[in-house]
Amino acid sequence: VQLVESGVGLVQAGDSLRLSCAASGSTFSMNRMGWYRQAPGKQRELVATITNGGGRTNYADSVKGRVTLSRDNAKNTMYLQMNSLKPDDTAVYYCNALAGFRSYWGQGTQVTVSS
């Protein structure tokens, strides 16, 4: 499975942005996709996940109410819509896919929120 992220990199506090993650390869084997982020000097943390079967979503408390995760199965693409962005949302955002016991990562995309 190969994952490629894309989206706007620099926004102001209060703005919105949408990140995309396009999957290719053995996408039929994926059972869950999600977004993680890593801020400078901090550990990588979960942002949101979505199951491939029922489309069930899970959000981190820090983004709940501001973020919507969705996917287009026909395009094998997942979208992360983030609203009311804060400087604390500044991080490298990584797309992740679980396929059986294997975990795949995208290369990451920088999101910077200026105050």
Secondary structure, 3 states (H helix, E strand, C coil): CEEEEEECCEEECCCCEEEEEEEECCHHHCCEEEEEEECCCCCCEEEEEEECCCCCEEECCCCCCCEEEEEECCCCEEEEEECCCCHHHCEEEEEEEEECCEEEECCCEEEEEEC
